[in-house]
Amino acid sequence: MAKAITDEKLIDEVLERGVEQVFPDKKLFKEKLLSGERIRLYCGYDPSAPALHIGNAVTLNKLSQFQKLGHEVIFLVGDFTGMIGDPTDKEATRKKLTREEVLKNAEDYQRQASGYLKFDGENPAKIMYNSEWSDKLTFKEVIEIASNFTVGQMIQRDMFQKRMESSKPIYLHEFLYPLAQGYDSVAMDVDAEIGGNDQMFNMLAGRTLQKNINNKEKFVMTLKLLADETGKKMGKTEGNAVFLNQAPEDMFGAVMSWTDGIIAVGFEMVTDIPIDEIEEIKEALRDEKNNPRDLKMKLAYEMVKISHNEKAAKKARENFEKVFSRKELPDEIREVEVENGLDSVRLVEFMVLSGLAKSNGDARRKIEQGGVSINGEKETDKNRILSKDKDGAAVIKAGKLLFARVVFSAGK
Protein backbone atom coordinates (compact mmCIF):
# COMPACT_ATOMS: atom_id res chain seq x y z
CA MET A 1 0.00 0.00 0.00
CA ALA A 2 1.26 3.48 -0.89
CA LYS A 3 2.29 5.79 1.93
CA ALA A 4 0.88 9.30 2.14
CA ILE A 5 3.45 12.06 1.58
CA THR A 6 3.29 14.82 4.19
CA ASP A 7 5.64 17.38 2.62
CA GLU A 8 3.98 20.70 3.55
CA LYS A 9 5.13 22.53 0.42
CA LEU A 10 3.65 19.86 -1.85
CA ILE A 11 0.41 19.80 0.12
CA ASP A 12 0.11 23.60 -0.03
CA GLU A 13 0.47 23.50 -3.81
CA VAL A 14 -2.24 20.84 -4.15
CA LEU A 15 -4.56 22.91 -1.96
CA GLU A 16 -3.88 26.16 -3.82
CA ARG A 17 -3.20 25.38 -7.47
CA GLY A 18 -6.39 25.97 -9.46
CA VAL A 19 -8.51 25.65 -6.32
CA GLU A 20 -11.45 27.96 -5.68
CA GLN A 21 -12.96 26.72 -2.41
CA VAL A 22 -12.57 23.92 0.13
CA PHE A 23 -15.44 22.87 2.40
CA PRO A 24 -15.74 22.92 5.32
CA ASP A 25 -12.34 24.60 5.61
CA LYS A 26 -8.99 24.50 3.78
CA LYS A 27 -7.08 24.56 7.08
CA LEU A 28 -8.86 21.43 8.32
CA PHE A 29 -8.18 19.65 5.04
CA LYS A 30 -4.51 20.57 5.28
CA GLU A 31 -4.35 19.17 8.81
CA LYS A 32 -5.89 15.94 7.54
CA LEU A 33 -3.28 15.65 4.79
CA LEU A 34 -0.40 16.54 7.11
CA SER A 35 -1.48 13.83 9.57
CA GLY A 36 -0.17 11.14 7.22
CA GLU A 37 -3.57 9.46 7.00
CA ARG A 38 -4.19 8.11 3.50
CA ILE A 39 -7.49 9.49 2.26
CA ARG A 40 -9.93 8.20 -0.39
CA LEU A 41 -11.18 10.80 -2.86
CA TYR A 42 -12.91 10.82 -6.22
CA CYS A 43 -14.32 12.72 -9.12
CA GLY A 44 -17.25 11.49 -11.19
CA TYR A 45 -17.51 11.55 -14.98
CA ASP A 46 -20.93 11.10 -16.59
CA PRO A 47 -20.53 9.48 -20.03
CA SER A 48 -22.67 11.95 -21.99
CA ALA A 49 -20.24 11.70 -24.95
CA PRO A 50 -17.53 9.27 -26.13
CA ALA A 51 -14.71 11.68 -25.34
CA LEU A 52 -13.47 13.34 -22.19
CA HIS A 53 -12.71 17.01 -22.78
CA ILE A 54 -10.33 19.67 -21.51
CA GLY A 55 -12.66 20.58 -18.64
CA ASN A 56 -12.34 16.98 -17.43
CA ALA A 57 -8.56 17.33 -17.71
CA VAL A 58 -8.71 19.98 -14.97
CA THR A 59 -10.12 17.48 -12.46
CA LEU A 60 -7.94 14.64 -13.75
CA ASN A 61 -4.88 16.82 -13.18
CA LYS A 62 -5.97 17.51 -9.59
CA LEU A 63 -6.66 13.81 -8.96
CA SER A 64 -3.17 13.10 -10.28
CA GLN A 65 -1.68 15.49 -7.74
CA PHE A 66 -3.38 13.61 -4.91
CA GLN A 67 -2.29 10.29 -6.41
CA LYS A 68 1.33 11.48 -6.39
CA LEU A 69 0.91 12.31 -2.70
CA GLY A 70 0.05 8.64 -2.16
CA HIS A 71 -3.71 8.93 -1.65
CA GLU A 72 -6.37 6.55 -2.97
CA VAL A 73 -7.95 8.03 -6.11
CA ILE A 74 -11.20 6.84 -7.67
CA PHE A 75 -12.18 7.58 -11.27
CA LEU A 76 -15.95 7.16 -11.05
CA VAL A 77 -17.90 6.46 -14.24
CA GLY A 78 -21.44 7.75 -13.79
CA ASP A 79 -23.19 5.05 -15.77
CA PHE A 80 -26.24 5.52 -13.51
CA THR A 81 -26.22 9.31 -13.09
CA GLY A 82 -25.38 9.67 -16.78
CA MET A 83 -28.76 8.19 -17.64
CA ILE A 84 -30.49 10.94 -15.62
CA GLY A 85 -28.46 13.84 -16.96
CA ASP A 86 -26.93 16.51 -14.73
CA PRO A 87 -29.12 19.65 -14.89
CA THR A 88 -26.27 21.90 -13.71
CA ASP A 89 -26.09 25.05 -15.86
CA LYS A 90 -28.74 23.68 -18.21
CA GLU A 91 -31.71 25.87 -19.13
CA ALA A 92 -33.45 22.90 -20.76
CA THR A 93 -33.88 19.27 -19.73
CA ARG A 94 -31.07 16.99 -20.86
CA LYS A 95 -31.90 14.08 -23.11
CA LYS A 96 -32.00 10.89 -21.06
CA LEU A 97 -29.58 8.17 -22.16
CA THR A 98 -29.88 4.39 -21.97
CA ARG A 99 -27.45 2.19 -20.04
CA GLU A 100 -26.14 0.88 -23.35
CA GLU A 101 -25.47 4.42 -24.59
CA VAL A 102 -23.55 5.53 -21.50
CA LEU A 103 -21.46 2.36 -21.38
CA LYS A 104 -20.64 2.71 -25.06
CA ASN A 105 -19.60 6.34 -24.47
CA ALA A 106 -17.35 5.32 -21.58
CA GLU A 107 -15.51 2.52 -23.40
CA ASP A 108 -12.38 4.60 -24.03
CA TYR A 109 -12.41 6.72 -20.86
CA GLN A 110 -9.61 4.88 -19.05
CA ARG A 111 -7.23 5.27 -21.98
CA GLN A 112 -8.10 8.97 -22.34
CA ALA A 113 -7.61 9.57 -18.60
CA SER A 114 -4.34 7.61 -18.45
CA GLY A 115 -2.30 10.60 -19.59
CA TYR A 116 -3.01 12.10 -16.17
CA LEU A 117 -3.79 9.12 -13.91
CA LYS A 118 -1.81 5.93 -13.44
CA PHE A 119 -4.01 2.84 -13.43
CA ASP A 120 -1.18 0.45 -12.58
CA GLY A 121 1.90 0.43 -10.39
CA GLU A 122 2.21 0.91 -6.63
CA ASN A 123 -0.77 3.25 -6.18
CA PRO A 124 -3.15 2.68 -9.10
CA ALA A 125 -6.27 4.76 -9.56
CA LYS A 126 -9.46 2.71 -9.25
CA ILE A 127 -12.27 2.73 -11.80
CA MET A 128 -15.76 2.33 -10.37
CA TYR A 129 -19.29 2.54 -11.80
CA ASN A 130 -22.08 4.06 -9.76
CA SER A 131 -24.69 1.66 -11.13
CA GLU A 132 -23.06 -0.90 -8.83
CA TRP A 133 -24.93 0.59 -5.87
CA SER A 134 -27.54 2.91 -7.36
CA ASP A 135 -29.21 0.09 -9.33
CA LYS A 136 -29.80 -1.73 -6.03
CA LEU A 137 -31.54 1.09 -4.16
CA THR A 138 -35.18 0.40 -3.30
CA PHE A 139 -37.87 3.05 -3.62
CA LYS A 140 -38.05 3.14 0.17
CA GLU A 141 -34.32 3.88 0.36
CA VAL A 142 -34.59 6.65 -2.26
CA ILE A 143 -37.37 8.28 -0.21
CA GLU A 144 -35.19 8.05 2.89
CA ILE A 145 -32.28 9.70 1.05
CA ALA A 146 -34.59 12.43 -0.25
CA SER A 147 -35.68 13.25 3.30
CA ASN A 148 -32.30 14.91 3.84
CA PHE A 149 -33.21 17.79 1.52
CA THR A 150 -36.02 20.28 1.02
CA VAL A 151 -37.81 21.37 -2.13
CA GLY A 152 -36.71 24.92 -1.31
CA GLN A 153 -33.04 23.91 -1.48
CA MET A 154 -33.51 22.43 -4.93
CA ILE A 155 -35.68 25.17 -6.41
CA GLN A 156 -33.17 27.88 -5.49
CA ARG A 157 -30.63 26.56 -8.00
CA ASP A 158 -29.91 29.19 -10.66
CA MET A 159 -30.84 27.09 -13.67
CA PHE A 160 -34.20 26.15 -12.15
CA GLN A 161 -34.93 29.81 -11.41
CA LYS A 162 -34.13 30.68 -15.03
CA ARG A 163 -36.41 27.94 -16.28
CA MET A 164 -39.29 29.14 -14.14
CA GLU A 165 -38.78 32.69 -15.37
CA SER A 166 -39.00 31.48 -18.97
CA SER A 167 -41.86 29.03 -18.23
CA LYS A 168 -39.72 25.99 -19.07
CA PRO A 169 -40.49 22.70 -17.29
CA ILE A 170 -38.49 21.27 -14.40
CA TYR A 171 -38.84 17.51 -14.09
CA LEU A 172 -38.69 15.60 -10.82
CA HIS A 173 -35.90 13.34 -12.03
CA GLU A 174 -33.72 16.47 -12.30
CA PHE A 175 -34.37 17.18 -8.62
CA LEU A 176 -33.12 13.68 -7.88
CA TYR A 177 -29.79 14.11 -9.66
CA PRO A 178 -27.95 15.69 -6.67
CA LEU A 179 -29.26 12.86 -4.50
CA ALA A 180 -27.91 10.24 -6.88
CA GLN A 181 -24.52 11.94 -7.12
CA GLY A 182 -24.47 12.57 -3.39
CA TYR A 183 -25.14 8.93 -2.61
CA ASP A 184 -21.92 8.00 -4.44
CA SER A 185 -20.00 9.51 -1.51
CA VAL A 186 -21.91 7.31 0.92
CA ALA A 187 -21.53 4.11 -1.12
CA MET A 188 -17.76 4.59 -1.60
CA ASP A 189 -17.32 6.04 1.92
CA VAL A 190 -14.96 8.73 0.63
CA ASP A 191 -13.08 11.40 2.52
CA ALA A 192 -13.15 13.99 -0.26
CA GLU A 193 -14.60 14.86 -3.66
CA ILE A 194 -13.27 17.27 -6.24
CA GLY A 195 -15.00 18.96 -9.16
CA GLY A 196 -15.50 22.19 -11.02
CA ASN A 197 -17.07 25.09 -9.12
CA ASP A 198 -20.26 24.52 -11.13
CA GLN A 199 -20.57 21.17 -9.31
CA MET A 200 -20.56 22.69 -5.84
CA PHE A 201 -24.26 22.05 -5.13
CA ASN A 202 -24.06 18.38 -6.12
CA MET A 203 -20.84 17.79 -4.17
CA LEU A 204 -22.22 19.48 -1.05
CA ALA A 205 -25.29 17.23 -1.31
CA GLY A 206 -22.87 14.34 -0.99
CA ARG A 207 -21.28 15.97 2.03
CA THR A 208 -24.70 16.24 3.68
CA LEU A 209 -25.48 12.58 3.03
CA GLN A 210 -22.05 11.41 4.19
CA LYS A 211 -22.49 13.26 7.49
CA ASN A 212 -26.11 12.14 8.01
CA ILE A 213 -25.77 8.50 6.93
CA ASN A 214 -22.15 7.57 7.67
CA ASN A 215 -21.57 10.16 10.39
CA LYS A 216 -18.39 11.17 8.58
CA GLU A 217 -16.96 14.46 7.35
CA LYS A 218 -16.37 14.78 3.62
CA PHE A 219 -14.16 17.51 2.23
CA VAL A 220 -15.30 19.19 -0.97
CA MET A 221 -12.78 20.90 -3.22
CA THR A 222 -14.10 23.09 -6.02
CA LEU A 223 -11.77 23.99 -8.86
CA LYS A 224 -11.71 27.03 -11.06
CA LEU A 225 -13.26 26.51 -14.47
CA LEU A 226 -10.94 26.71 -17.45
CA ALA A 227 -12.07 30.00 -18.97
CA ASP A 228 -10.70 32.85 -21.02
CA GLU A 229 -10.36 36.44 -19.90
CA THR A 230 -14.05 37.12 -20.63
CA GLY A 231 -15.18 34.23 -18.44
CA LYS A 232 -16.15 32.03 -21.38
CA LYS A 233 -15.61 28.38 -20.47
CA MET A 234 -13.60 25.96 -22.53
CA GLY A 235 -16.01 23.08 -22.99
CA LYS A 236 -18.56 21.20 -25.06
CA THR A 237 -21.37 23.65 -24.37
CA GLU A 238 -19.39 26.61 -25.66
CA GLY A 239 -18.19 24.73 -28.74
CA ASN A 240 -14.46 25.36 -28.07
CA ALA A 241 -13.53 22.14 -26.31
CA VAL A 242 -10.34 20.19 -26.73
CA PHE A 243 -11.07 16.46 -26.53
CA LEU A 244 -8.65 14.04 -24.94
CA ASN A 245 -9.07 11.52 -27.77
CA GLN A 246 -8.16 14.03 -30.49
CA ALA A 247 -5.28 13.28 -32.81
CA PRO A 248 -2.09 15.08 -31.68
CA GLU A 249 -2.13 17.53 -34.61
CA ASP A 250 -5.80 18.37 -34.05
CA MET A 251 -5.29 18.87 -30.32
CA PHE A 252 -2.27 21.08 -30.91
CA GLY A 253 -4.16 23.19 -33.43
CA ALA A 254 -7.21 23.50 -31.20
CA VAL A 255 -5.10 24.87 -28.34
CA MET A 256 -3.43 27.31 -30.74
CA SER A 257 -6.88 28.70 -31.59
CA TRP A 258 -7.45 29.75 -27.95
CA THR A 259 -7.22 33.38 -26.96
CA ASP A 260 -4.02 34.60 -25.31
CA GLY A 261 -5.89 35.20 -22.06
CA ILE A 262 -6.14 31.50 -21.32
CA ILE A 263 -2.43 30.67 -21.65
CA ALA A 264 -1.43 31.12 -18.00
CA VAL A 265 -4.52 29.46 -16.54
CA GLY A 266 -4.07 26.60 -19.00
CA PHE A 267 -0.56 25.93 -17.71
CA GLU A 268 -1.80 26.09 -14.12
CA MET A 269 -4.78 23.80 -14.47
CA VAL A 270 -4.02 21.15 -17.09
CA THR A 271 -0.24 20.68 -16.97
CA ASP A 272 2.31 19.70 -14.35
CA ILE A 273 4.59 22.66 -15.09
CA PRO A 274 5.99 23.88 -11.71
CA ILE A 275 4.32 26.92 -10.16
CA ASP A 276 7.57 28.90 -10.21
CA GLU A 277 7.81 28.42 -13.97
CA ILE A 278 4.17 29.43 -14.41
CA GLU A 279 4.92 32.71 -12.58
CA GLU A 280 7.70 33.31 -15.11
CA ILE A 281 5.23 32.61 -17.93
CA LYS A 282 2.80 35.17 -16.47
CA GLU A 283 5.61 37.70 -16.30
CA ALA A 284 6.59 36.97 -19.90
CA LEU A 285 2.99 37.49 -21.03
CA ARG A 286 3.02 40.96 -19.48
CA ASP A 287 6.12 41.89 -21.49
CA GLU A 288 5.09 43.28 -24.87
CA LYS A 289 8.43 42.23 -26.33
CA ASN A 290 7.35 38.59 -26.14
CA ASN A 291 5.03 36.92 -28.65
CA PRO A 292 2.21 35.11 -26.77
CA ARG A 293 2.06 32.60 -29.62
CA ASP A 294 5.39 31.12 -28.52
CA LEU A 295 4.03 30.46 -25.03
CA LYS A 296 0.80 29.09 -26.45
CA MET A 297 2.85 26.66 -28.54
CA LYS A 298 4.55 25.52 -25.34
CA LEU A 299 1.12 24.99 -23.73
CA ALA A 300 -0.11 23.02 -26.75
CA TYR A 301 3.08 20.95 -26.68
CA GLU A 302 2.67 20.11 -22.98
CA MET A 303 -0.98 19.13 -23.40
CA VAL A 304 -0.27 16.84 -26.37
CA LYS A 305 2.65 15.30 -24.49
CA ILE A 306 0.39 14.45 -21.54
CA SER A 307 -2.46 12.98 -23.62
CA HIS A 308 -0.19 11.21 -26.12
CA ASN A 309 3.60 11.28 -25.70
CA GLU A 310 6.62 13.50 -26.29
CA LYS A 311 7.26 12.14 -29.78
CA ALA A 312 3.70 12.96 -30.84
CA ALA A 313 3.99 16.43 -29.30
CA LYS A 314 7.17 17.18 -31.25
CA LYS A 315 5.60 16.01 -34.50
CA ALA A 316 2.42 18.04 -33.87
CA ARG A 317 4.50 21.15 -33.21
CA GLU A 318 6.54 20.63 -36.38
CA ASN A 319 3.34 20.10 -38.37
CA PHE A 320 1.82 23.29 -36.98
CA GLU A 321 4.92 25.33 -37.81
CA LYS A 322 4.98 23.91 -41.32
CA VAL A 323 1.31 24.59 -42.04
CA PHE A 324 0.90 27.89 -40.20
CA SER A 325 4.26 29.56 -40.69
CA ARG A 326 5.24 28.32 -44.14
CA LYS A 327 1.72 27.87 -45.57
CA GLU A 328 2.45 24.29 -46.64
CA LEU A 329 0.28 21.19 -46.52
CA PRO A 330 0.89 18.84 -43.60
CA ASP A 331 2.79 15.63 -44.27
CA GLU A 332 -0.22 13.50 -43.40
CA ILE A 333 -3.76 14.39 -44.46
CA ARG A 334 -6.70 12.23 -43.48
CA GLU A 335 -8.37 10.55 -46.42
CA VAL A 336 -12.16 10.36 -46.13
CA GLU A 337 -14.03 8.14 -48.52
CA VAL A 338 -17.39 9.18 -49.92
CA GLU A 339 -19.90 6.52 -48.95
CA ASN A 340 -21.86 4.15 -51.22
CA GLY A 341 -19.62 4.52 -54.24
CA LEU A 342 -21.14 7.87 -55.22
CA ASP A 343 -19.51 10.00 -57.92
CA SER A 344 -20.38 13.28 -56.19
CA VAL A 345 -21.15 14.72 -52.79
CA ARG A 346 -22.18 18.12 -51.47
CA LEU A 347 -19.27 20.01 -49.93
CA VAL A 348 -21.39 20.68 -46.83
CA GLU A 349 -22.09 16.98 -46.35
CA PHE A 350 -18.44 16.02 -46.88
CA MET A 351 -17.32 18.52 -44.26
CA VAL A 352 -19.60 16.89 -41.69
CA LEU A 353 -18.57 13.38 -42.79
CA SER A 354 -14.87 14.24 -42.45
CA GLY A 355 -15.18 16.12 -39.15
CA LEU A 356 -14.35 19.51 -40.67
CA ALA A 357 -17.70 20.75 -39.35
CA LYS A 358 -20.03 19.67 -36.56
CA SER A 359 -23.22 19.99 -38.61
CA ASN A 360 -24.53 21.12 -42.00
CA GLY A 361 -25.28 24.52 -40.51
CA ASP A 362 -21.76 24.79 -39.11
CA ALA A 363 -20.34 23.83 -42.51
CA ARG A 364 -22.43 26.45 -44.34
CA ARG A 365 -21.36 29.11 -41.85
CA LYS A 366 -17.68 28.30 -42.34
CA ILE A 367 -18.06 28.43 -46.12
CA GLU A 368 -19.98 31.73 -46.07
CA GLN A 369 -17.36 33.28 -43.77
CA GLY A 370 -14.55 32.38 -46.17
CA GLY A 371 -12.95 29.77 -43.96
CA VAL A 372 -13.01 26.89 -46.45
CA SER A 373 -10.72 26.16 -49.40
CA ILE A 374 -10.44 23.41 -52.00
CA ASN A 375 -6.91 22.69 -53.20
CA GLY A 376 -5.81 26.07 -51.86
CA GLU A 377 -8.62 28.05 -53.52
CA LYS A 378 -11.16 29.74 -51.26
CA GLU A 379 -14.67 28.35 -51.73
CA THR A 380 -17.67 30.52 -50.80
CA ASP A 381 -20.46 28.60 -52.55
CA LYS A 382 -22.36 26.72 -49.88
CA ASN A 383 -24.07 24.67 -52.63
CA ARG A 384 -20.76 23.48 -54.11
CA ILE A 385 -20.73 19.88 -55.30
CA LEU A 386 -17.56 17.81 -55.12
CA SER A 387 -17.38 15.47 -58.13
CA LYS A 388 -15.19 12.46 -58.80
CA ASP A 389 -14.00 13.78 -62.18
CA LYS A 390 -13.23 17.32 -61.04
CA ASP A 391 -12.36 16.92 -57.39
CA GLY A 392 -10.94 13.42 -56.98
CA ALA A 393 -8.28 13.51 -54.22
CA ALA A 394 -8.96 17.21 -53.57
CA VAL A 395 -7.75 18.60 -50.24
CA ILE A 396 -10.45 20.43 -48.28
CA LYS A 397 -9.26 22.86 -45.63
CA ALA A 398 -11.48 24.36 -42.94
CA GLY A 399 -10.05 27.12 -40.78
CA LYS A 400 -6.29 27.24 -40.36
CA LEU A 401 -5.52 23.69 -39.35
CA LEU A 402 -8.22 21.19 -40.35
CA PHE A 403 -7.59 19.19 -43.52
CA ALA A 404 -9.24 16.24 -45.24
CA ARG A 405 -8.73 14.62 -48.64
CA VAL A 406 -11.85 13.50 -50.46
CA VAL A 407 -11.67 9.98 -51.87
CA PHE A 408 -14.20 8.54 -54.31
CA SER A 409 -14.29 4.75 -54.37
CA ALA A 410 -14.22 2.71 -57.56
CA GLY A 411 -17.89 1.89 -57.24
CA LYS A 412 -20.33 -0.47 -55.53
N, C-alpha and C positions, 0 to 999 in steps of 0.2 A: 504494500500500500504506500502511495506517495505521502511524503511528509510536507506539511504546510510550511511555507517560507514566511518568516516574520520580520524580514528586513523593512524597517519603517519607511525608508525612502521609496522602495518599490510599492509598498502599500499605499502611501500618499499619492503616488502617480496613478494607481488604479482607481483611487477614490476621487481624483480630480479630473483626469483626462477625459474630456468629452461628457462629463457628468453634469446634469442639471440639478437634481435633487436626490436626497437619500432619506427614506422614512424608516423608523421614526426620527433618526438622528444620525448624521455622518460620524459624529464622535463615538457613539455607541457601536457603530459598525466597525470603526477602526479598532476599538478595544477588542471586539470579537476576533478580528483578523490577527491582531498582535498577540492574542492569547495562545496561538499555536493550534487551536482547534480547527480541524479540517471541516469546512462547511460544504453543504450541498446546495447548488444554485442552478437555475435554468432560465432559458428563454424559449418561448413557444413560437412555432412557425406554421401558420395555417396554409395548406397547399391550395391556394386559390389560382395558381398558375404553375406551369412546369419549371419555371426558373426562379431561383432566389435573385434578389436585386441588390443594388448598392445600399439601400436602406437597411436590408438584412445584414450586410457586411459590417455595419456599425455595431450591431449587437454581437455578431460573431467575433469581431475584434475584441470586444470587452470580455466575452466569455473566454477567449484565448488568454487574455491577461490573467484571469483568475486561474485558468488551467496551469499556466506557468508558475503560479504561486503554490501549486500543489493541491488545489481544491477540486472537489468532485463536480464536474460540469455535465449537465443534461441538455441535449439537443432534443427538444420535444416537438414531434410532428403532430399537429392538431388535426388528425384525421376525423375526429368527432366534431370539434368546434368549427372546423373548416366547412362542414356540411351546413352549419347554421349561418355562418357569415358574420364577421365582426362589423357592427354598425358604426364603429368609431369613425368620425369625420365624414360619414356618408349621409347625404341629404336625400337619398332614396334607398329603398330596401335592396340589399344584395340578392343576387340570384342564388338560390339554394343549390348545392352540389350533392351528387350521390357519393356513396362510399367509394364506388369504383372510380369516379372522377378524381377524388382527392388523392387516392392511393396512386393512381396513374401519374398525377401531377408531381407526387413526392418521390417518384422512382429514382431520380438523379440527385436528390437533395444532399445525400451524404458526400458524394463526390464533389459537388459544388462547394459545400461547407469545408471540405478538407484542406483548402488553402489556408484557412484560419485555424481550424481545430484539428487536433490529432486524435484519430479514432483507434490508435494502437499504441504500443509502448507501455511505459511504466504507469502512466496516469491517463488512460484513454477516456475520451468523452463518451458518454452513453447516449444511445438513441432510444427514445421511448415514444409510444403512440397513446394519445389520451383516450382512444376508444377502449383501451384495455380495462379502464375502470368506469368510464362514463356510460358505456353500453350496458353495464350491469346495474346501474342505479334503478331502483324501483320508483314508481310515481310518489309513493309515500316519502321516500328519501329526498326526492327533488323538492317536495313541498316543505320538508324540514329545512333543507338548505335555503330555500327562498324566504323562510321566516327570519333570516338574519338581515333582511333588507326591507326598505319601505318603497312604496310606489313613488313617493316624493323624491327619494334619492335618485331613482332612475330617470324620472321625467325632467330633472334639472340639467341633464346632460345637454351640451350645446346643440348637438345635431338634432336631438329630439325637439328642442325649442324651435329650431329653424323649420323643422317639418310642420310643427303645429301652426307656426306663423304663415306658412305657405299652403296649409290645408292638405299636407301629404300624410299618408297613413303611417302609423307606428304599429308594428305587429308584436304580439306578445313574445314570440320566439326571440325577438331582438332584445327584449328585456332580460331574457334568460341567458344571453351570451356571457355577461360578466360572471354569472353564477357558474356556468360551465367552465370558464377559464379559471375562475377562483378556486374551484374544486380540485383543479390540477395540483395546486400547492398542498392541499390536504392529502391527496392520494399519494403523492411522492414524498410527503413530509419534508419539504425543503426548508432551508434557512434563509434563502434569498431568491429574488427574481429580478431580472433586468429587462428593460425594454425602452422603446422610444417614449418621449414625454407625452405623446398622444395616447399611450397605453396606461397612463397613470390610474385612471378610474378602474379599469379591469384588474390591474395588479393590486390595487388597494382592496378590491373586493376579495382577492385571495388572501390578503393579510388579515382581513376581518374573519374569514372562515377558518384560517389557520389558528387564530387566537381563540375563537369560540368553540371549535371542534377538537383541535389537538392541544389546546392550551399552550401554544408555542408562539413566540415572536417570529415574524418573518420580515426581513429587511427588503425594502423595495428601492431599487436604483433606477431612476429615469435618466435617459441619455438625451443629449441635444439631438435635434433632427438635422440631417445633412441638408443644408439649405444655402442658397446664394445670398448675396448682400441685400436683396429685396425681401428675403424671407420665403422665397419660393422653394419648396421641397424638391429634392432629387428623388423621383419615385415613379411608380407605374401611373398613378393618378394624374400626375403633371405631364406625362409623356416624355420625360427626359431621363429615364432610368438607364443605368448600366446594369446588365444582367450578368450573373456570375458564370453562366454557361456560354457567353459570347466567345467567338473566335478571338484570339489575341489581337489581331489587326483591328477588328471591329470595336473591341473594348478600348483599345488605345485611342482610336479615332473619336469614340463617344466622349471620352474624358477630355480630349482636346477641344471639343465643342462647348465645354462648360465655360461659364463666365469667369473672369479672373478673380472675382470676389469669393470663389469657393475653394481656391487653391490651398490656403492655409488650413481651413477647417477640414478639407479632405485629407491632408497629411495627418492631422490630429486624430481623426476618427476612423479612418479605414486603412492606416498603415501602422507599421511598428517603428517608424522613424523616431529616434529619441527626442524628447521634449526640447532639449537644448538646441538641437539642430532645427527643430520647427521654429523656435524663437529667432534663429538666424534667417530662416526663410521669410518670416514675417517682416523682419528688418529689411531684407532684400526687396520685398514687394513694395516697401515704402520709398525705396530709392528709385527715382525716375530714370536713372542711368541703366537700370536692369530691365530686360525684356521679360514680362511675366510668362511669355510662351515657353521660355526655357525651363522655368520652374514647373509649369504645367506638364511639360514633357517628362520631367522627373517624377511627378505624381502619377502620370499615366504608366510610366515604366514600372514604378513600385506596385501599382495595382495589378498590372498584368503578371508581374513576377509572383505575386501572392496567389492569384487564381490559377496560374499556369506554371511557369517556371522561368528562370533567368534567361535561358536560351530563347524562349518564345518572346520574352519582353524585348530582348535585343533585336530580334527580327522584326517585331512590330514597330519598334522605333525607327529602324532603318527603312522600313516600308513607308512609314509616315513621312519621313524626310524626303524620300524619293518622290512620292506622289505630290506632297504639298509644296516642297521647296523647289523641286526641279520640274514640276508639272509633267511627270512621266506616269505611265501605267504601272501598277504594282506587278511584281513578278508572278504572282498567282492570283487569278481571277476566277471566282466561282462560276462554273458552267451550270446553267439551269435549263433543263429540257422542257420544251413545250409539250403538254400532255396530249395523248390520243393521236399522235401522228399528224397533227394539223399543220397546214402549210402557212398559216398566219395566226396572229394573236394581237389583240389590242394592247398597246403600250401600257395602258393603265392596269390591265389584268396581269401582264407580265411583271410589272413592278411589285404587285402584291404577291404573286407566286414566288418571286425571287427574294422577297424580304426587303426590297428597296422602299416599300411603303407599307403602312399598317393596314390600309383599306383603300378602296377605290377613290373615296373622297380625298384621302391623304395624298394619293398619287396625283390626282387632278390638281390639287393645290400646289404641289411641288412643281408640276409642269408649268402651270400658269405663272408661277413666281420666278420662272427661269432657272430652276435648280436642277434641270434634267438635260443630259446630253446623250447623243447617240454617235458613237465613233468620234467623239470630240466636238461634234456640232450641236449647239444648243437646240433643244426641241421644245416649242411652246404650243404645239397642237395637241390638245388633250384627247382628240379623236384619232390620233396617229395609229396606223396599223403597221405592225412589224410583219414582214413577209419573208418566206424562205428564200425566194430568189433575190430580193433586194437586201435583206438584213441578216442573212445567215451568218452566224458567228459574230454579230455586232456586239460591241461593248456598251452597255447602258450604265451611265453614271448618275447617281442621285446625290445631291449635296457635294461635299468636298471629298468624301472618303468611301462612299458605298459604290461598289462595282458589281456587275453581273454580266456574263456573256450568254446571249440567247442561243440555244441549240435546238434546231429542228430535226426530229428523228427521220429515219428513212421512210417510215410509213407504218401502217398497222401490220 
